[in-house]
């Protein structure tokens, strides 16, 4: 006699894939990156865009502070900075104690000028299927989720970086909130 299949409610190992927050967050990231490339093109990656935007907002950051401000580990930030320097979009100046100060070049500014309209279209595209109140609630909950889970990240955003104490507040300054 074979055992009857257990129902999901009685099987402690059964869990619906699309009820798993981690899976849904991964899918949301896939969608966001896909829409980024659709709207912005492939000249710049989403992470490169974030780095360029931060350097536009805070010129002359050192690499370690940049990593903290964008929530990247320092080795990834260093690799991205080296790639951006090779492309001619930033300049890395060596400071005392082997730190590197990062500055946008004119070409880096031009890349941002070309990119920002696509990023705005991307944001509109990502949120357009939600009602305006849902858009606000989604962004509020997303900011709260990221804020509350910050310390669980491999590269947590650090104080001094754009983190609001109130989880309902934007993680980025108000003028940049609509751009990334």
ZADO-1210 file (C-alpha; in nm, 4 decimals, padded with zeros to 6 digits):
<atoms>
<atom x="00.0000" y="00.0000" z="00.0000" code="UNK" pos="1"/>
<atom x="00.1479" y="00.3375" z="-00.0955" code="UNK" pos="2"/>
<atom x="00.1192" y="00.6400" z="00.1234" code="UNK" pos="3"/>
<atom x="-00.1124" y="00.9127" z="00.0048" code="UNK" pos="4"/>
<atom x="00.0684" y="01.2291" z="-00.1061" code="UNK" pos="5"/>
<atom x="00.0748" y="01.4788" z="00.1752" code="UNK" pos="6"/>
<atom x="-00.0980" y="01.8100" z="00.1231" code="UNK" pos="7"/>
<atom x="00.1125" y="02.1268" z="00.1285" code="UNK" pos="8"/>
<atom x="-00.0471" y="02.2283" z="00.4573" code="UNK" pos="9"/>
<atom x="00.0647" y="01.9067" z="00.6301" code="UNK" pos="10"/>
<atom x="00.4004" y="01.8635" z="00.4565" code="UNK" pos="11"/>
<atom x="00.6569" y="02.0636" z="00.6588" code="UNK" pos="12"/>
<atom x="00.8890" y="02.0739" z="00.3554" code="UNK" pos="13"/>
<atom x="00.6314" y="02.2057" z="00.1106" code="UNK" pos="14"/>
<atom x="00.6462" y="02.5746" z="00.0321" code="UNK" pos="15"/>
<atom x="00.5137" y="02.7493" z="-00.2727" code="UNK" pos="16"/>
<atom x="00.8038" y="02.9032" z="-00.4682" code="UNK" pos="17"/>
<atom x="00.6114" y="03.2231" z="-00.5377" code="UNK" pos="18"/>
<atom x="00.5323" y="03.2627" z="-00.1681" code="UNK" pos="19"/>
<atom x="00.9048" y="03.2901" z="-00.0894" code="UNK" pos="20"/>
<atom x="01.0213" y="03.6516" z="-00.0425" code="UNK" pos="21"/>
<atom x="01.3769" y="03.5699" z="-00.1493" code="UNK" pos="22"/>
<atom x="01.2598" y="03.4244" z="-00.4797" code="UNK" pos="23"/>
<atom x="01.0309" y="03.7193" z="-00.5460" code="UNK" pos="24"/>
<atom x="01.3083" y="03.9678" z="-00.4644" code="UNK" pos="25"/>
<atom x="01.5426" y="03.7843" z="-00.7048" code="UNK" pos="26"/>
<atom x="01.2742" y="03.7983" z="-00.9756" code="UNK" pos="27"/>
<atom x="01.2144" y="04.1678" z="-00.9049" code="UNK" pos="28"/>
<atom x="01.5900" y="04.2308" z="-00.9455" code="UNK" pos="29"/>
<atom x="01.5897" y="04.0410" z="-01.2778" code="UNK" pos="30"/>
<atom x="01.2991" y="04.2536" z="-01.3976" code="UNK" pos="31"/>
<atom x="01.4599" y="04.5787" z="-01.2805" code="UNK" pos="32"/>
<atom x="01.7904" y="04.5005" z="-01.4550" code="UNK" pos="33"/>
<atom x="01.6103" y="04.3950" z="-01.7736" code="UNK" pos="34"/>
<atom x="01.4060" y="04.7162" z="-01.7802" code="UNK" pos="35"/>
<atom x="01.7221" y="04.9186" z="-01.7021" code="UNK" pos="36"/>
<atom x="01.8942" y="04.7826" z="-02.0141" code="UNK" pos="37"/>
<atom x="01.5766" y="04.8235" z="-02.2194" code="UNK" pos="38"/>
<atom x="01.5372" y="05.1901" z="-02.1253" code="UNK" pos="39"/>
<atom x="01.8998" y="05.2976" z="-02.0734" code="UNK" pos="40"/>
<atom x="02.0904" y="05.0754" z="-02.3140" code="UNK" pos="41"/>
<atom x="02.4109" y="04.8857" z="-02.2454" code="UNK" pos="42"/>
<atom x="02.6636" y="05.1682" z="-02.2277" code="UNK" pos="43"/>
<atom x="02.6553" y="05.1567" z="-01.8475" code="UNK" pos="44"/>
<atom x="02.5516" y="04.8872" z="-01.5984" code="UNK" pos="45"/>
<atom x="02.3110" y="04.9580" z="-01.3113" code="UNK" pos="46"/>
<atom x="02.5966" y="04.9431" z="-01.0587" code="UNK" pos="47"/>
<atom x="02.8175" y="05.1695" z="-01.2711" code="UNK" pos="48"/>
<atom x="02.5258" y="05.4130" z="-01.2918" code="UNK" pos="49"/>
<atom x="02.4941" y="05.4124" z="-00.9109" code="UNK" pos="50"/>
<atom x="02.8666" y="05.4817" z="-00.8723" code="UNK" pos="51"/>
<atom x="02.8616" y="05.7625" z="-01.1297" code="UNK" pos="52"/>
<atom x="02.5522" y="05.9189" z="-00.9679" code="UNK" pos="53"/>
<atom x="02.7147" y="05.9108" z="-00.6243" code="UNK" pos="54"/>
<atom x="03.0327" y="06.0718" z="-00.7597" code="UNK" pos="55"/>
<atom x="02.8223" y="06.3386" z="-00.9276" code="UNK" pos="56"/>
<atom x="02.6448" y="06.4036" z="-00.5998" code="UNK" pos="57"/>
<atom x="02.9596" y="06.3854" z="-00.3840" code="UNK" pos="58"/>
<atom x="03.2656" y="06.4648" z="-00.5947" code="UNK" pos="59"/>
<atom x="03.6012" y="06.3545" z="-00.4594" code="UNK" pos="60"/>
<atom x="03.4861" y="06.0628" z="-00.2452" code="UNK" pos="61"/>
<atom x="03.7554" y="05.8130" z="-00.1634" code="UNK" pos="62"/>
<atom x="03.6984" y="05.4545" z="-00.2811" code="UNK" pos="63"/>
<atom x="03.6165" y="05.3175" z="00.0663" code="UNK" pos="64"/>
<atom x="03.3566" y="05.5876" z="00.1343" code="UNK" pos="65"/>
<atom x="03.2104" y="05.5370" z="-00.2130" code="UNK" pos="66"/>
<atom x="03.1711" y="05.1667" z="-00.1368" code="UNK" pos="67"/>
<atom x="02.9888" y="05.2531" z="00.1861" code="UNK" pos="68"/>
<atom x="02.7668" y="05.5122" z="00.0161" code="UNK" pos="69"/>
<atom x="02.6576" y="05.2738" z="-00.2605" code="UNK" pos="70"/>
<atom x="02.6552" y="04.9616" z="-00.0380" code="UNK" pos="71"/>
<atom x="02.9252" y="04.7694" z="-00.2240" code="UNK" pos="72"/>
<atom x="03.2105" y="04.5709" z="-00.0775" code="UNK" pos="73"/>
<atom x="03.5410" y="04.7530" z="-00.1155" code="UNK" pos="74"/>
<atom x="03.6925" y="04.5093" z="-00.3652" code="UNK" pos="75"/>
<atom x="03.3893" y="04.5385" z="-00.5952" code="UNK" pos="76"/>
<atom x="03.3997" y="04.9187" z="-00.5669" code="UNK" pos="77"/>
<atom x="03.7698" y="04.9125" z="-00.6565" code="UNK" pos="78"/>
<atom x="03.7049" y="04.6924" z="-00.9620" code="UNK" pos="79"/>
<atom x="03.4221" y="04.9159" z="-01.0815" code="UNK" pos="80"/>
<atom x="03.6317" y="05.2297" z="-01.0270" code="UNK" pos="81"/>
<atom x="03.9157" y="05.0774" z="-01.2302" code="UNK" pos="82"/>
<atom x="03.6743" y="04.9927" z="-01.5152" code="UNK" pos="83"/>
<atom x="03.5242" y="05.3417" z="-01.5084" code="UNK" pos="84"/>
<atom x="03.8718" y="05.4940" z="-01.5149" code="UNK" pos="85"/>
<atom x="03.9655" y="05.2757" z="-01.8140" code="UNK" pos="86"/>
<atom x="03.6543" y="05.4031" z="-01.9943" code="UNK" pos="87"/>
<atom x="03.7626" y="05.7601" z="-01.9170" code="UNK" pos="88"/>
<atom x="03.4535" y="05.8324" z="-01.7062" code="UNK" pos="89"/>
<atom x="03.6360" y="05.8947" z="-01.3753" code="UNK" pos="90"/>
<atom x="03.9813" y="05.9867" z="-01.2519" code="UNK" pos="91"/>
<atom x="04.1339" y="05.8123" z="-00.9490" code="UNK" pos="92"/>
<atom x="04.3862" y="06.0239" z="-00.7611" code="UNK" pos="93"/>
<atom x="04.6132" y="05.8536" z="-00.5094" code="UNK" pos="94"/>
<atom x="04.5875" y="06.0100" z="-00.1634" code="UNK" pos="95"/>
<atom x="04.8047" y="05.9535" z="00.1447" code="UNK" pos="96"/>
<atom x="04.7735" y="05.6053" z="00.2968" code="UNK" pos="97"/>
<atom x="04.6960" y="05.4494" z="-00.0423" code="UNK" pos="98"/>
<atom x="04.3417" y="05.5860" z="-00.0558" code="UNK" pos="99"/>
<atom x="04.2028" y="05.6890" z="-00.3907" code="UNK" pos="100"/>
<atom x="03.9942" y="05.9998" z="-00.4483" code="UNK" pos="101"/>
<atom x="03.7415" y="05.9628" z="-00.7297" code="UNK" pos="102"/>
<atom x="03.6196" y="06.2368" z="-00.9620" code="UNK" pos="103"/>
<atom x="03.3938" y="06.2324" z="-01.2652" code="UNK" pos="104"/>
<atom x="03.5471" y="06.3404" z="-01.5931" code="UNK" pos="105"/>
<atom x="03.3614" y="06.5448" z="-01.8544" code="UNK" pos="106"/>
<atom x="03.2905" y="06.2159" z="-02.0363" code="UNK" pos="107"/>
<atom x="03.1530" y="06.0669" z="-01.7121" code="UNK" pos="108"/>
<atom x="02.9196" y="06.3656" z="-01.6785" code="UNK" pos="109"/>
<atom x="02.8155" y="06.3180" z="-02.0418" code="UNK" pos="110"/>
<atom x="02.7360" y="05.9506" z="-01.9743" code="UNK" pos="111"/>
<atom x="02.5114" y="06.0549" z="-01.6854" code="UNK" pos="112"/>
<atom x="02.3432" y="06.3183" z="-01.9012" code="UNK" pos="113"/>
<atom x="02.2635" y="06.0475" z="-02.1581" code="UNK" pos="114"/>
<atom x="02.1618" y="05.7929" z="-01.8928" code="UNK" pos="115"/>
<atom x="01.9330" y="05.9836" z="-01.6543" code="UNK" pos="116"/>
<atom x="01.6364" y="06.0139" z="-01.8957" code="UNK" pos="117"/>
<atom x="01.6425" y="05.6351" z="-01.9454" code="UNK" pos="118"/>
<atom x="01.6592" y="05.5776" z="-01.5704" code="UNK" pos="119"/>
<atom x="01.3534" y="05.7991" z="-01.5267" code="UNK" pos="120"/>
<atom x="01.1720" y="05.5976" z="-01.7963" code="UNK" pos="121"/>
<atom x="01.2812" y="05.2772" z="-01.6222" code="UNK" pos="122"/>
<atom x="01.1353" y="05.3901" z="-01.2908" code="UNK" pos="123"/>
<atom x="00.8106" y="05.4888" z="-01.4592" code="UNK" pos="124"/>
<atom x="00.7975" y="05.1550" z="-01.6400" code="UNK" pos="125"/>
<atom x="00.8643" y="04.9538" z="-01.3247" code="UNK" pos="126"/>
<atom x="00.5943" y="05.1293" z="-01.1237" code="UNK" pos="127"/>
<atom x="00.3404" y="05.2065" z="-01.3974" code="UNK" pos="128"/>
<atom x="00.1274" y="04.8963" z="-01.3413" code="UNK" pos="129"/>
<atom x="00.0595" y="05.0020" z="-00.9820" code="UNK" pos="130"/>
<atom x="-00.1919" y="05.2670" z="-00.8802" code="UNK" pos="131"/>
<atom x="-00.0306" y="05.5889" z="-00.7474" code="UNK" pos="132"/>
<atom x="-00.1105" y="05.4961" z="-00.3856" code="UNK" pos="133"/>
<atom x="00.0308" y="05.1467" z="-00.4447" code="UNK" pos="134"/>
<atom x="00.3471" y="05.2984" z="-00.5920" code="UNK" pos="135"/>
<atom x="00.3996" y="05.5069" z="-00.2791" code="UNK" pos="136"/>
<atom x="00.3248" y="05.2112" z="-00.0513" code="UNK" pos="137"/>
<atom x="00.5512" y="04.9784" z="-00.2501" code="UNK" pos="138"/>
<atom x="00.8401" y="05.2265" z="-00.2312" code="UNK" pos="139"/>
<atom x="00.7773" y="05.2888" z="00.1408" code="UNK" pos="140"/>
<atom x="00.7821" y="04.9157" z="00.2158" code="UNK" pos="141"/>
<atom x="01.0834" y="04.8549" z="-00.0090" code="UNK" pos="142"/>
<atom x="01.2810" y="05.1308" z="00.1674" code="UNK" pos="143"/>
<atom x="01.1757" y="04.9906" z="00.5054" code="UNK" pos="144"/>
<atom x="01.2742" y="04.6365" z="00.4046" code="UNK" pos="145"/>
<atom x="01.6168" y="04.7532" z="00.2846" code="UNK" pos="146"/>
<atom x="01.6687" y="04.9732" z="00.5905" code="UNK" pos="147"/>
<atom x="01.5738" y="04.6985" z="00.8386" code="UNK" pos="148"/>
<atom x="01.7798" y="04.4334" z="00.6578" code="UNK" pos="149"/>
<atom x="02.0832" y="04.6569" z="00.6042" code="UNK" pos="150"/>
<atom x="02.3094" y="04.4800" z="00.8541" code="UNK" pos="151"/>
<atom x="02.2384" y="04.1399" z="00.6975" code="UNK" pos="152"/>
<atom x="02.3926" y="04.2551" z="00.3705" code="UNK" pos="153"/>
<atom x="02.7432" y="04.1559" z="00.2629" code="UNK" pos="154"/>
<atom x="02.8040" y="04.5278" z="00.2116" code="UNK" pos="155"/>
<atom x="02.5773" y="04.7251" z="00.4441" code="UNK" pos="156"/>
<atom x="02.5165" y="05.0910" z="00.3832" code="UNK" pos="157"/>
<atom x="02.7126" y="05.2796" z="00.6491" code="UNK" pos="158"/>
<atom x="02.6309" y="05.5935" z="00.8516" code="UNK" pos="159"/>
<atom x="02.7263" y="05.8979" z="00.6540" code="UNK" pos="160"/>
<atom x="02.5761" y="05.7239" z="00.3576" code="UNK" pos="161"/>
<atom x="02.2271" y="05.8315" z="00.2587" code="UNK" pos="162"/>
<atom x="02.0297" y="05.6238" z="00.5120" code="UNK" pos="163"/>
<atom x="01.7353" y="05.7821" z="00.6843" code="UNK" pos="164"/>
<atom x="01.6742" y="05.6942" z="01.0484" code="UNK" pos="165"/>
<atom x="01.3029" y="05.6759" z="00.9702" code="UNK" pos="166"/>
<atom x="01.2615" y="05.3773" z="00.7407" code="UNK" pos="167"/>
<atom x="00.9834" y="05.5551" z="00.5531" code="UNK" pos="168"/>
<atom x="01.2283" y="05.8204" z="00.4328" code="UNK" pos="169"/>
<atom x="01.4171" y="05.7896" z="00.1035" code="UNK" pos="170"/>
<atom x="01.7580" y="05.6229" z="00.1049" code="UNK" pos="171"/>
<atom x="01.8753" y="05.8783" z="-00.1476" code="UNK" pos="172"/>
<atom x="01.8547" y="06.2556" z="-00.1317" code="UNK" pos="173"/>
<atom x="01.5222" y="06.3908" z="-00.2613" code="UNK" pos="174"/>
<atom x="01.6738" y="06.5207" z="-00.5852" code="UNK" pos="175"/>
<atom x="01.8107" y="06.1757" z="-00.6707" code="UNK" pos="176"/>
<atom x="01.5154" y="05.9670" z="-00.5531" code="UNK" pos="177"/>
<atom x="01.3531" y="05.9666" z="-00.8944" code="UNK" pos="178"/>
<atom x="01.6712" y="05.8716" z="-01.0759" code="UNK" pos="179"/>
<atom x="01.7721" y="05.5359" z="-00.9586" code="UNK" pos="180"/>
</atoms>
